[in-house]
Amino acid sequence: MHFEFKVSKIVGVSDPASGLNSEQLGAYFALMEVGSLLQYAVDEHLRANGDLSYVQFQILARLVDAPEGRLRMTDLADGVVYSRSGLTYQAGLLVKRGLIARSPSPDDERSVIVTVTDAGRDLIARVLPGHVERVRQLLFEPMTRKDLAALSAVLGRVRDHMRRATAPRSARPRAGHHRAG
């Protein structure tokens, strides 16, 4: 109770009942720490074995998994939780390395199609086994099948709720750009 009040005071909540209880705080902090620890370990592996950032890995992995190895940039942006400008920059780095190609959409002149190249497929094939092993070892090894099923159900439900609660990144107005209304 004392911890809840202190934390709620720090974040400016005057009524502790409207803040998070100790169980919610514990779950939140554990989730954030697990995410940070896992991302750090995965980033370390991807940089050492493929000279890739995690976002670049996500871009390549989504493209390898996409039909015909291609996606519209807006669909890629909606799937990868990253800023538009950051995603454009990361895609540009991948283009320079010959791992992806960008081209105008034949169906919509405003759209850009991103396609994985053979070199991009080869790189994913090279780093994926180590990536999978790192994730298995750190995240899944301490879990039972029952834990995994529960975690998958809960995180899937939360992810779906969060995606419904916020507009896709590609549909949001850009920072600093205001639409006439």
N, CA, C and O of each residue as an XYZ file, in Angstrom:
724
protein
N       0.834     -1.195      0.000
C       0.000      0.000      0.000
C       0.874      1.252      0.000
O       0.609      2.186     -0.756
N       1.898      1.283      0.827
C       2.798      2.429      0.895
C       3.498      2.647     -0.442
O       3.627      3.784     -0.896
N       3.953      1.556     -1.081
C       4.614      1.627     -2.387
C       3.669      2.190     -3.439
O       4.059      3.042     -4.237
N       2.418      1.712     -3.442
C       1.442      2.208     -4.416
C       1.290      3.718     -4.318
O       1.280      4.422     -5.327
N       1.172      4.204     -3.085
C       0.949      5.625     -2.878
C       2.139      6.438     -3.361
O       1.975      7.456     -4.033
N       3.339      5.983     -3.015
C       4.543      6.697     -3.452
C       4.606      6.779     -4.973
O       4.854      7.847     -5.533
N       4.383      5.656     -5.633
C       4.446      5.657     -7.093
C       3.338      6.522     -7.666
O       3.570      7.269     -8.617
N       2.137      6.438     -7.105
C       1.042      7.239     -7.646
C       1.322      8.728     -7.424
O       0.919      9.549     -8.248
N       1.996      9.092     -6.342
C       2.355     10.493     -6.117
C       3.385     10.952     -7.144
O       3.322     12.079     -7.636
N       4.339     10.066     -7.464
C       5.385     10.419     -8.426
C       4.774     10.734     -9.784
O       5.191     11.681    -10.451
N       3.789      9.943    -10.192
C       3.198     10.164    -11.514
C       2.034     11.148    -11.473
O       1.330     11.316    -12.468
N       1.827     11.803    -10.322
C       0.837     12.864    -10.236
C      -0.589     12.393    -10.028
O      -1.523     13.133    -10.337
N      -0.789     11.199     -9.519
C      -2.134     10.709     -9.241
C      -2.426     11.027     -7.783
O      -1.741     10.518     -6.896
N      -3.432     11.859     -7.515
C      -3.707     12.256     -6.143
C      -4.503     11.192     -5.393
O      -4.377     11.085     -4.174
N      -5.301     10.422     -6.077
C      -6.108      9.368     -5.448
C      -5.484      8.018     -5.758
O      -5.523      7.578     -6.906
N      -4.899      7.337     -4.744
C      -4.245      6.050     -5.004
C      -5.180      5.026     -5.647
O      -4.713      4.138     -6.360
N      -6.482      5.129     -5.412
C      -7.436      4.179     -5.992
C      -7.491      4.321     -7.511
O      -7.840      3.364     -8.202
N      -7.156      5.496     -8.043
C      -7.205      5.678     -9.494
C      -5.880      5.306    -10.158
O      -5.772      5.316    -11.384
N      -4.871      4.978     -9.345
C      -3.583      4.563     -9.875
C      -3.564      3.064    -10.118
O      -4.609      2.440    -10.302
N      -2.368      2.493    -10.117
C      -2.210      1.055    -10.298
C      -1.989      0.407     -8.938
O      -1.290      0.958     -8.087
N      -2.590     -0.767     -8.734
C      -2.334     -1.461     -7.478
C      -0.987     -2.170     -7.557
O      -0.363     -2.197     -8.617
N      -0.541     -2.734     -6.458
C       0.801     -3.324     -6.419
C       0.939     -4.491     -7.397
O       2.009     -4.689     -7.972
N      -0.123     -5.259     -7.591
C      -0.063     -6.366     -8.549
C       0.071     -5.848     -9.985
O       0.840     -6.390    -10.778
N      -0.684     -4.798    -10.307
C      -0.599     -4.190    -11.631
C       0.774     -3.564    -11.861
O       1.359     -3.723    -12.932
N       1.287     -2.855    -10.861
C       2.619     -2.266    -10.978
C       3.679     -3.342    -11.167
O       4.573     -3.204    -12.001
N       3.575     -4.415    -10.385
C       4.530     -5.512    -10.505
C       4.512     -6.128    -11.891
O       5.565     -6.398    -12.470
N       3.304     -6.353    -12.431
C       3.173     -6.930    -13.768
C       3.713     -5.978    -14.825
O       4.403     -6.395    -15.755
N       3.395     -4.701    -14.675
C       3.869     -3.698    -15.638
C       5.395     -3.632    -15.641
O       6.018     -3.701    -16.701
N       5.994     -3.500    -14.467
C       7.454     -3.401    -14.395
C       8.131     -4.684    -14.869
O       9.168     -4.627    -15.530
N       7.560     -5.832    -14.540
C       8.135     -7.103    -15.001
C       8.069     -7.197    -16.524
O       9.039     -7.604    -17.162
N       6.934     -6.823    -17.106
C       6.783     -6.865    -18.565
C       7.794     -5.941    -19.240
O       8.443     -6.331    -20.211
N       7.927     -4.723    -18.729
C       8.854     -3.769    -19.325
C      10.298     -4.259    -19.187
O      11.092     -4.114    -20.117
N      10.640     -4.837    -18.036
C      12.001     -5.327    -17.837
C      12.294     -6.528    -18.723
O      13.367     -6.610    -19.321
N      11.349     -7.462    -18.813
C      11.519     -8.628    -19.688
C      11.694     -8.156    -21.131
O      12.578     -8.637    -21.839
N      10.860     -7.223    -21.564
C      10.970     -6.697    -22.928
C      12.326     -6.056    -23.174
O      12.938     -6.280    -24.219
N      12.796     -5.270    -22.233
C      14.098     -4.605    -22.378
C      15.245     -5.600    -22.397
O      16.145     -5.498    -23.230
N      15.219     -6.571    -21.476
C      16.280     -7.579    -21.423
C      16.319     -8.414    -22.698
O      17.390     -8.683    -23.241
N      15.143     -8.821    -23.170
C      15.075     -9.628    -24.382
C      15.522     -8.826    -25.593
O      16.287     -9.321    -26.420
N      15.048     -7.589    -25.701
C      15.433     -6.774    -26.852
C      16.935     -6.512    -26.848
O      17.556     -6.529    -27.911
N      17.531     -6.272    -25.692
C      18.968     -6.050    -25.614
C      19.731     -7.281    -26.113
O      20.659     -7.160    -26.913
N      19.334     -8.464    -25.636
C      20.016     -9.701    -26.031
C      19.844     -9.973    -27.526
O      20.791    -10.378    -28.200
N      18.645     -9.752    -28.036
C      18.367     -9.974    -29.458
C      19.140     -8.963    -30.303
O      19.752     -9.327    -31.307
N      19.111     -7.701    -29.897
C      19.877     -6.664    -30.609
C      21.350     -7.021    -30.677
O      21.978     -6.913    -31.730
N      21.892     -7.447    -29.551
C      23.309     -7.810    -29.480
C      23.634     -8.920    -30.490
O      24.636     -8.842    -31.201
N      22.793     -9.938    -30.547
C      22.996    -11.045    -31.488
C      22.879    -10.566    -32.938
O      23.726    -10.898    -33.767
N      21.852     -9.799    -33.247
C      21.623     -9.354    -34.621
C      22.745     -8.447    -35.121
O      23.149     -8.533    -36.281
N      23.239     -7.589    -34.253
C      24.343     -6.703    -34.650
C      25.627     -7.504    -34.876
O      26.358     -7.262    -35.837
N      25.891     -8.457    -33.982
C      27.126     -9.238    -34.087
C      27.109    -10.193    -35.280
O      28.143    -10.405    -35.913
N      25.957    -10.766    -35.591
C      25.887    -11.802    -36.618
C      25.324    -11.356    -37.958
O      25.406    -12.096    -38.939
N      24.752    -10.154    -38.014
C      24.191     -9.710    -39.290
C      24.328     -8.224    -39.530
O      23.868     -7.715    -40.552
N      24.965     -7.508    -38.586
C      25.081     -6.057    -38.679
C      23.704     -5.434    -38.918
O      23.539     -4.546    -39.755
N      22.703     -5.935    -38.145
C      21.321     -5.471    -38.268
C      20.829     -4.905    -36.947
O      21.168     -5.416    -35.880
N      20.033     -3.855    -37.020
C      19.289     -3.409    -35.843
C      18.043     -4.305    -35.751
O      17.702     -5.012    -36.699
N      17.379     -4.261    -34.604
C      16.168     -5.067    -34.452
C      15.102     -4.629    -35.456
O      14.396     -5.469    -36.014
N      14.981     -3.328    -35.687
C      13.987     -2.826    -36.644
C      14.306     -3.319    -38.054
O      13.399     -3.712    -38.788
N      15.574     -3.304    -38.438
C      15.958     -3.813    -39.751
C      15.634     -5.302    -39.861
O      15.173     -5.764    -40.905
N      15.873     -6.047    -38.791
C      15.529     -7.465    -38.774
C      14.018     -7.638    -38.964
O      13.582     -8.481    -39.748
N      13.220     -6.836    -38.244
C      11.761     -6.919    -38.381
C      11.330     -6.646    -39.819
O      10.486     -7.358    -40.363
N      11.902     -5.630    -40.424
C      11.555     -5.283    -41.808
C      11.843     -6.475    -42.717
O      10.983     -6.894    -43.492
N      13.048     -7.013    -42.620
C      13.430     -8.150    -43.475
C      12.567     -9.378    -43.191
O      12.106    -10.045    -44.117
N      12.350     -9.674    -41.913
C      11.565    -10.864    -41.553
C      10.128    -10.751    -42.067
O       9.574    -11.726    -42.574
N       9.528     -9.574    -41.939
C       8.156     -9.385    -42.436
C       8.102     -9.521    -43.953
O       7.153    -10.084    -44.498
N       9.119     -9.006    -44.630
C       9.144     -9.108    -46.092
C       9.362    -10.549    -46.537
O       8.718    -11.006    -47.481
N      10.257    -11.266    -45.875
C      10.494    -12.676    -46.218
C       9.208    -13.477    -46.040
O       8.930    -14.399    -46.806
N       8.426    -13.114    -45.021
C       7.191    -13.836    -44.707
C       6.003    -13.389    -45.567
O       4.984    -14.078    -45.610
N       6.123    -12.254    -46.246
C       5.013    -11.689    -47.033
C       4.863    -12.415    -48.365
O       5.832    -12.964    -48.889
N       3.644    -12.418    -48.914
C       3.453    -12.995    -50.249
C       4.371    -12.304    -51.263
O       4.423    -11.076    -51.336
N       5.079    -13.098    -52.025
C       6.003    -12.616    -53.051
C       7.134    -11.749    -52.481
O       7.836    -11.077    -53.237
N       7.317    -11.758    -51.143
C       8.409    -11.005    -50.535
C       8.279     -9.505    -50.650
O       9.280     -8.789    -50.658
N       7.046     -9.023    -50.741
C       6.852     -7.581    -50.909
C       5.655     -7.092    -50.109
O       4.687     -7.820    -49.886
N       5.751     -5.832    -49.683
C       4.670     -5.158    -48.957
C       4.672     -3.682    -49.334
O       5.690     -3.127    -49.745
N       3.513     -3.068    -49.185
C       3.460     -1.611    -49.301
C       4.131     -1.033    -48.056
O       4.023     -1.606    -46.972
N       4.810      0.076    -48.203
C       5.499      0.699    -47.073
C       4.527      0.997    -45.934
O       4.891      0.849    -44.768
N       3.300      1.414    -46.246
C       2.324      1.697    -45.187
C       1.959      0.433    -44.420
O       1.776      0.487    -43.204
N       1.848     -0.710    -45.107
C       1.550     -1.959    -44.418
C       2.723     -2.385    -43.532
O       2.531     -2.916    -42.438
N       3.911     -2.145    -44.015
C       5.112     -2.433    -43.233
C       5.133     -1.541    -41.986
O       5.441     -2.006    -40.888
N       4.807     -0.268    -42.164
C       4.779      0.672    -41.038
C       3.745      0.265    -40.000
O       3.987      0.390    -38.799
N       2.593     -0.221    -40.454
C       1.552     -0.650    -39.514
C       1.979     -1.885    -38.721
O       1.587     -2.052    -37.566
N       2.778     -2.744    -39.341
C       3.204     -3.968    -38.670
C       4.384     -3.779    -37.744
O       4.487     -4.454    -36.720
N       5.277     -2.866    -38.093
C       6.477     -2.606    -37.296
C       6.190     -1.366    -36.458
O       5.897     -0.307    -37.013
N       6.266     -1.471    -35.179
C       5.961     -0.343    -34.306
C       7.193      0.555    -34.245
O       8.094      0.355    -33.430
N       7.202      1.548    -35.131
C       8.341      2.446    -35.269
C       7.850      3.700    -35.958
O       6.857      3.646    -36.683
N       8.503      4.817    -35.758
C       8.064      6.062    -36.392
C       8.218      5.957    -37.911
O       9.045      5.195    -38.411
N       7.412      6.729    -38.629
C       7.494      6.736    -40.091
C       8.879      7.149    -40.566
O       9.475      6.503    -41.428
N       9.377      8.231    -39.994
C      10.680      8.723    -40.447
C      11.775      7.719    -40.099
O      12.696      7.500    -40.885
N      11.670      7.109    -38.917
C      12.653      6.099    -38.523
C      12.605      4.888    -39.430
O      13.642      4.339    -39.803
N      11.389      4.466    -39.789
C      11.236      3.304    -40.670
C      11.787      3.616    -42.065
O      12.453      2.779    -42.676
N      11.508      4.815    -42.559
C      12.023      5.225    -43.861
C      13.547      5.239    -43.844
O      14.189      4.795    -44.796
N      14.120      5.750    -42.757
C      15.577      5.787    -42.627
C      16.162      4.368    -42.603
O      17.128      4.079    -43.310
N      15.569      3.483    -41.785
C      16.064      2.103    -41.685
C      15.926      1.380    -43.023
O      16.822      0.637    -43.421
N      14.814      1.594    -43.713
C      14.634      0.980    -45.032
C      15.693      1.500    -45.998
O      16.216      0.742    -46.816
N      16.010      2.788    -45.907
C      17.051      3.361    -46.765
C      18.406      2.698    -46.532
O      19.154      2.460    -47.480
N      18.720      2.402    -45.277
C      19.974      1.698    -44.968
C      19.977      0.296    -45.573
O      20.999     -0.168    -46.079
N      18.830     -0.370    -45.519
C      18.727     -1.715    -46.101
C      18.833     -1.672    -47.619
O      19.396     -2.582    -48.227
N      18.295     -0.617    -48.238
C      18.417     -0.449    -49.689
C      19.894     -0.282    -50.057
O      20.373     -0.909    -51.002
N      20.612      0.558    -49.316
C      22.038      0.793    -49.592
C      22.845     -0.496    -49.489
O      23.833     -0.669    -50.203
N      22.431     -1.397    -48.608
C      23.142     -2.672    -48.437
C      22.677     -3.717    -49.457
O      23.220     -4.821    -49.505
N      21.678     -3.371    -50.266
C      21.175     -4.307    -51.269
C      20.291     -5.407    -50.693
O      20.122     -6.457    -51.312
N      19.724     -5.169    -49.502
C      18.908     -6.190    -48.842
C      17.428     -6.066    -49.171
O      16.681     -7.041    -49.085
N      17.009     -4.861    -49.548
C      15.635     -4.631    -50.014
C      15.683     -3.669    -51.192
O      16.696     -3.015    -51.438
N      14.574     -3.593    -51.914
C      14.423     -2.627    -53.004
C      13.101     -1.908    -52.798
O      12.137     -2.493    -52.306
N      13.060     -0.634    -53.177
C      11.824      0.147    -53.118
C      11.454      0.574    -54.526
O      12.314      0.911    -55.339
N      10.155      0.552    -54.796
C       9.686      0.990    -56.112
C       8.275      1.561    -55.972
O       7.554      1.225    -55.033
N       7.887      2.426    -56.911
C       6.516      2.950    -56.867
C       5.520      1.812    -57.118
O       5.799      0.873    -57.863
N       4.374      1.921    -56.486
C       3.328      0.923    -56.681
C       2.711      1.091    -58.062
O       2.421      2.213    -58.478
N       2.508     -0.007    -58.776
C       1.857      0.112    -60.087
C       0.372      0.462    -59.958
O      -0.238      0.947    -60.911
N      -0.210      0.217    -58.779
C      -1.643      0.452    -58.563
C      -1.966      1.820    -57.972
O      -3.067      2.337    -58.160
N      -1.005      2.406    -57.255
C      -1.272      3.652    -56.546
C       0.013      4.473    -56.520
O       0.984      4.087    -55.869
N       0.023      5.576    -57.208
C       1.245      6.378    -57.338
C       1.745      6.923    -56.005
O       2.913      7.298    -55.896
N       0.877      6.974    -54.980
C       1.303      7.469    -53.672
C       1.987      6.385    -52.848
O       2.670      6.697    -51.873
N       1.821      5.134    -53.215
C       2.369      4.019    -52.439
C       3.744      3.609    -52.929
O       4.081      3.747    -54.105
N       4.514      3.106    -52.002
C       5.836      2.569    -52.298
C       5.804      1.088    -51.945
O       5.323      0.705    -50.878
N       6.316      0.263    -52.844
C       6.404     -1.176    -52.612
C       7.829     -1.496    -52.166
O       8.799     -1.044    -52.776
N       7.942     -2.276    -51.099
C       9.242     -2.691    -50.590
C       9.354     -4.191    -50.832
O       8.451     -4.953    -50.485
N      10.465     -4.610    -51.427
C      10.677     -6.022    -51.774
C      12.004     -6.490    -51.205
O      13.010     -5.786    -51.292
N      12.003     -7.679    -50.623
C      13.251     -8.251    -50.116
C      14.048     -8.813    -51.294
O      13.476     -9.410    -52.206
N      15.359     -8.621    -51.274
C      16.223     -9.145    -52.336
C      16.748    -10.524    -51.923
O      16.555    -10.955    -50.786
N      17.401    -11.195    -52.843
C      18.015    -12.487    -52.514
C      19.034    -12.330    -51.393
O      19.140    -13.196    -50.523
N      19.789    -11.226    -51.407
C      20.771    -10.978    -50.343
C      20.077    -10.802    -48.995
O      20.589    -11.248    -47.968
N      18.917    -10.155    -48.998
C      18.136     -9.996    -47.767
C      17.626    -11.330    -47.248
O      17.667    -11.595    -46.046
N      17.142    -12.176    -48.168
C      16.685    -13.527    -47.778
C      17.845    -14.339    -47.207
O      17.687    -15.041    -46.208
N      19.007    -14.241    -47.847
C      20.182    -14.979    -47.375
C      20.602    -14.525    -45.983
O      20.958    -15.346    -45.138
N      20.560    -13.223    -45.746
C      20.950    -12.707    -44.431
C      19.992    -13.190    -43.350
O      20.426    -13.607    -42.276
N      18.699    -13.137    -43.624
C      17.713    -13.629    -42.654
C      17.942    -15.116    -42.398
O      17.895    -15.558    -41.250
N      18.185    -15.882    -43.439
C      18.440    -17.324    -43.275
C      19.682    -17.569    -42.416
O      19.756    -18.561    -41.692
N      20.650    -16.665    -42.498
C      21.875    -16.824    -41.716
C      21.686    -16.448    -40.250
O      22.191    -17.146    -39.370
N      20.957    -15.342    -39.962
C      20.826    -14.886    -38.574
C      19.647    -15.504    -37.832
O      19.633    -15.517    -36.601
N      18.665    -16.013    -38.557
C      17.462    -16.521    -37.906
C      17.711    -17.674    -36.933
O      17.140    -17.652    -35.843
N      18.515    -18.663    -37.255
C      18.717    -19.750    -36.282
C      19.260    -19.263    -34.932
O      18.784    -19.706    -33.887
N      20.230    -18.376    -34.937
C      20.766    -17.842    -33.691
C      19.762    -16.970    -32.962
O      19.693    -16.972    -31.733
N      18.980    -16.220    -33.741
C      17.922    -15.381    -33.165
C      16.895    -16.253    -32.447
O      16.517    -15.984    -31.307
N      16.458    -17.291    -33.129
C      15.469    -18.211    -32.551
C      16.021    -18.865    -31.285
O      15.310    -18.994    -30.288
N      17.276    -19.273    -31.327
C      17.899    -19.911    -30.166
C      17.969    -18.942    -28.985
O      17.709    -19.332    -27.847
N      18.315    -17.690    -29.250
C      18.394    -16.690    -28.176
C      17.018    -16.470    -27.552
O      16.897    -16.415    -26.328
N      15.988    -16.346    -28.375
C      14.621    -16.151    -27.871
C      14.159    -17.390    -27.101
O      13.571    -17.272    -26.026
N      14.423    -18.566    -27.647
C      14.019    -19.806    -26.964
C      14.684    -19.900    -25.600
O      14.032    -20.188    -24.597
N      15.980    -19.655    -25.576
C      16.750    -19.783    -24.341
C      16.305    -18.774    -23.277
O      16.102    -19.143    -22.120
N      16.157    -17.532    -23.657
C      15.846    -16.498    -22.670
C      14.370    -16.410    -22.302
O      14.033    -16.217    -21.134
N      13.496    -16.549    -23.278
C      12.072    -16.340    -23.026
C      11.306    -17.629    -22.750
O      10.530    -17.697    -21.797
N      11.516    -18.644    -23.571
C      10.662    -19.828    -23.470
C      11.198    -20.941    -22.577
O      10.415    -21.737    -22.056
N      12.506    -21.014    -22.389
C      13.087    -22.091    -21.589
C      12.522    -22.178    -20.169
O      12.260    -23.285    -19.699
N      12.321    -21.051    -19.464
C      11.800    -21.172    -18.102
C      10.287    -21.415    -18.015
O       9.747    -21.494    -16.911
N       9.601    -21.534    -19.142
C       8.144    -21.692    -19.139
C       7.719    -23.134    -19.357
O       8.391    -23.917    -20.028
N       6.573    -23.453    -18.761
C       5.915    -24.723    -19.068
C       5.001    -24.483    -20.267
O       4.790    -23.342    -20.678
N       4.465    -25.561    -20.819
C       3.497    -25.398    -21.925
C       2.283    -24.605    -21.473
O       1.737    -23.797    -22.225
N       1.871    -24.841    -20.244
C       0.725    -24.136    -19.685
C       1.035    -22.631    -19.565
O       0.196    -21.790    -19.889
N       2.250    -22.307    -19.096
C       2.676    -20.905    -19.010
C       2.624    -20.250    -20.391
O       2.105    -19.145    -20.551
N       3.169    -20.952    -21.378
C       3.227    -20.419    -22.733
C       1.827    -20.174    -23.289
O       1.573    -19.138    -23.904
N       0.929    -21.117    -23.077
C      -0.445    -20.947    -23.554
C      -1.100    -19.739    -22.888
O      -1.774    -18.949    -23.549
N      -0.901    -19.599    -21.586
C      -1.490    -18.468    -20.857
C      -0.879    -17.154    -21.323
O      -1.599    -16.183    -21.555
N       0.441    -17.117    -21.462
C       1.117    -15.903    -21.913
C       0.662    -15.507    -23.314
O       0.387    -14.336    -23.579
N       0.587    -16.480    -24.200
C       0.136    -16.208    -25.570
C      -1.282    -15.649    -25.586
O      -1.568    -14.695    -26.309
N      -2.160    -16.235    -24.796
C      -3.549    -15.780    -24.758
C      -3.633    -14.357    -24.211
O      -4.307    -13.503    -24.788
N      -2.953    -14.109    -23.108
C      -3.021    -12.790    -22.478
C      -2.381    -11.725    -23.358
O      -2.984    -10.681    -23.609
N      -1.173    -11.980    -23.824
C      -0.502    -10.965    -24.647
C      -1.219    -10.743    -25.976
O      -1.270     -9.616    -26.470
N      -1.765    -11.792    -26.551
C      -2.539    -11.638    -27.782
C      -3.758    -10.757    -27.563
O      -4.065     -9.895    -28.387
N      -4.442    -10.972    -26.466
C      -5.622    -10.170    -26.146
C      -5.237     -8.706    -25.902
O      -5.912     -7.796    -26.384
N      -4.159     -8.485    -25.159
C      -3.704     -7.123    -24.875
C      -3.242     -6.437    -26.165
O      -3.583     -5.280    -26.413
N      -2.463     -7.157    -26.987
C      -2.007     -6.587    -28.265
C      -3.202     -6.184    -29.127
O      -3.232     -5.077    -29.666
N      -4.180     -7.070    -29.258
C      -5.353     -6.767    -30.076
C      -6.105     -5.552    -29.533
O      -6.564     -4.707    -30.302
N      -6.230     -5.467    -28.218
C      -6.892     -4.321    -27.588
C      -6.128     -3.030    -27.897
O      -6.726     -2.012    -28.246
N      -4.795     -3.085    -27.762
C      -3.989     -1.892    -28.013
C      -4.053     -1.472    -29.478
O      -4.105     -0.279    -29.777
N      -4.050     -2.428    -30.384
C      -4.127     -2.092    -31.822
C      -5.487     -1.501    -32.178
O      -5.573     -0.615    -33.027
N      -6.557     -1.987    -31.533
C      -7.894     -1.426    -31.785
C      -8.032     -0.037    -31.167
O      -8.740      0.818    -31.699
N      -7.346      0.185    -30.032
C      -7.482      1.447    -29.302
C      -6.732      2.595    -29.952
O      -7.010      3.758    -29.657
N      -5.791      2.292    -30.825
C      -5.017      3.348    -31.480
C      -5.082      3.162    -32.987
O      -5.135      2.039    -33.490
N      -5.077      4.281    -33.694
C      -5.098      4.229    -35.163
C      -3.787      3.625    -35.660
O      -2.752      3.788    -35.013
N      -3.816      2.933    -36.796
C      -2.557      2.444    -37.362
C      -1.603      3.615    -37.566
O      -2.031      4.730    -37.864
N      -0.324      3.357    -37.406
C       0.686      4.416    -37.525
C       0.575      5.141    -38.863
O       0.766      6.355    -38.933
N       0.267      4.398    -39.918
C       0.200      5.023    -41.237
C      -1.003      5.951    -41.379
O      -1.020      6.809    -42.261
N      -2.021      5.785    -40.507
C      -3.220      6.613    -40.609
C      -3.149      7.855    -39.722
O      -3.990      8.747    -39.839
N      -2.155      7.920    -38.837
C      -2.036      9.059    -37.944
C      -1.419     10.247    -38.678
O      -0.563     10.077    -39.546
N      -1.866     11.456    -38.318
C      -1.233     12.631    -38.909
C       0.233     12.694    -38.489
O       0.582     12.308    -37.373
N       1.071     13.172    -39.368
C       2.494     13.317    -39.043
C       2.666     14.441    -38.031
O       1.914     15.416    -38.040
N       3.655     14.300    -37.164
C       3.941     15.341    -36.173
C       4.232     16.651    -36.899
O       4.983     16.685    -37.874
N       3.625     17.728    -36.404
C       3.882     19.034    -37.000
C       3.017     19.329    -38.227
O       3.008     20.460    -38.711
N       2.290     18.332    -38.736
C       1.412     18.556    -39.880
C      -0.018     18.582    -39.375
O      -0.473     17.632    -38.737
N      -0.716     19.644    -39.650
C      -2.107     19.768    -39.213
C      -3.004     19.757    -40.439
O      -2.735     20.428    -41.436
N      -4.056     18.993    -40.344
C      -4.996     18.925    -41.462
C      -6.022     20.020    -41.353
O      -6.492     20.338    -40.261
N      -6.362     20.583    -42.459
C      -7.418     21.616    -42.442
C      -8.738     20.935    -42.171
O      -9.029     19.885    -42.744
N      -9.520     21.509    -41.324
C     -10.727     20.819    -40.960
C     -11.885     21.636    -41.205
O     -13.010     21.206    -40.951
